[in-house]
């Protein structure tokens, strides 16, 4: 009976955590314990709970959205490639369209991202 109770408590805690935090908890538990559910419950109880929105610092990417994290060198390379493409085509998204889109973010009438 106690194992089912612990399982239920763990499930309730895990449901509210962001996926990266769950992954970190599991890895910590598996590498630093005998795999006992009570150890996992203790580890979980000592974790601060955050919503997904609160768990990201400026510039972080929500990996649950399937974005591939890039190294700084990869970001620089992609930026250089985009600049070369822009210079060769001579076209881009007009500033006023980007401004209208940015101003609409967080409102009841979000506009689609201009292309």
C-alpha positions as CSV (number, residue, x, y, z in Angstrom):
1,X,0.0,0.0,0.0
2,X,2.8,2.4,0.9
3,X,4.5,1.9,-2.6
4,X,1.2,2.8,-4.4
5,X,0.9,5.9,-2.2
6,X,4.5,7.0,-3.0
7,X,3.9,6.3,-6.7
8,X,0.8,8.5,-6.7
9,X,2.6,11.3,-4.9
10,X,5.5,11.1,-7.3
11,X,3.1,11.2,-10.3
12,X,1.4,14.2,-8.9
13,X,4.7,16.1,-8.5
14,X,6.0,15.1,-11.9
15,X,2.9,16.2,-13.8
16,X,3.5,19.9,-12.9
17,X,7.3,20.0,-13.7
18,X,8.9,21.0,-17.0
19,X,10.2,18.0,-18.9
20,X,13.9,19.1,-18.6
21,X,13.5,19.3,-14.8
22,X,12.0,15.8,-14.8
23,X,14.9,14.4,-16.9
24,X,17.4,16.0,-14.5
25,X,15.7,14.5,-11.5
26,X,15.6,11.1,-13.0
27,X,19.2,11.2,-14.0
28,X,20.2,12.4,-10.5
29,X,18.1,9.7,-8.8
30,X,19.5,6.9,-11.0
31,X,23.1,7.9,-10.6
32,X,23.1,8.7,-6.9
33,X,20.8,6.2,-5.3
34,X,19.9,2.5,-5.2
35,X,16.8,3.2,-7.3
36,X,14.5,3.2,-4.2
37,X,11.2,5.0,-4.7
38,X,11.5,6.6,-1.3
39,X,14.8,8.2,-2.4
40,X,13.2,9.5,-5.5
41,X,10.3,11.0,-3.5
42,X,12.8,12.7,-1.2
43,X,14.7,14.1,-4.2
44,X,11.4,15.3,-5.7
45,X,10.1,16.9,-2.6
46,X,13.3,19.0,-2.2
47,X,12.9,20.4,-5.8
48,X,11.4,23.8,-6.3
49,X,8.4,23.7,-8.6
50,X,8.3,25.9,-11.5
51,X,6.0,26.3,-14.5
52,X,7.5,26.0,-17.9
53,X,7.3,29.8,-18.4
54,X,9.2,30.4,-15.2
55,X,11.9,27.9,-15.9
56,X,13.5,29.6,-18.8
57,X,16.0,32.4,-18.6
58,X,16.4,35.0,-21.3
59,X,17.6,33.4,-24.4
60,X,16.8,29.8,-23.5
61,X,14.8,27.6,-25.8
62,X,12.0,25.4,-24.8
63,X,13.3,22.0,-25.9
64,X,9.8,20.6,-25.8
65,X,9.0,22.5,-28.9
66,X,11.6,20.4,-30.7
67,X,14.0,23.2,-31.3
68,X,17.6,22.0,-31.8
69,X,19.9,23.9,-29.4
70,X,22.8,25.5,-31.3
71,X,26.3,26.3,-30.1
72,X,27.4,29.9,-30.3
73,X,29.6,29.0,-33.3
74,X,26.6,27.4,-35.1
75,X,24.5,30.5,-34.4
76,X,27.2,32.8,-35.8
77,X,27.6,30.6,-38.9
78,X,23.8,30.6,-39.5
79,X,23.7,34.4,-39.1
80,X,26.5,34.8,-41.5
81,X,24.8,32.5,-44.0
82,X,21.5,34.5,-43.6
83,X,23.4,37.8,-44.2
84,X,25.1,36.4,-47.4
85,X,21.7,35.2,-48.6
86,X,20.2,38.6,-47.9
87,X,22.9,40.5,-49.6
88,X,22.7,38.2,-52.7
89,X,18.9,38.5,-53.0
90,X,18.6,42.0,-51.8
91,X,15.3,41.3,-50.1
92,X,14.1,40.8,-46.6
93,X,11.1,41.5,-44.4
94,X,10.2,45.2,-44.4
95,X,10.7,46.8,-41.0
96,X,7.1,48.0,-40.7
97,X,5.8,44.4,-41.1
98,X,8.2,43.2,-38.4
99,X,7.2,46.1,-36.1
100,X,3.4,45.4,-36.6
101,X,4.0,41.7,-35.8
102,X,6.1,42.5,-32.7
103,X,3.5,45.0,-31.5
104,X,0.8,42.4,-31.8
105,X,2.5,39.8,-29.6
106,X,0.8,39.2,-26.4
107,X,-2.4,40.9,-27.5
108,X,-5.8,39.3,-28.3
109,X,-5.0,39.7,-32.0
110,X,-1.5,38.1,-32.5
111,X,-0.4,38.5,-36.1
112,X,1.4,35.8,-38.0
113,X,5.2,36.1,-38.2
114,X,6.1,38.0,-41.4
115,X,8.1,36.1,-44.0
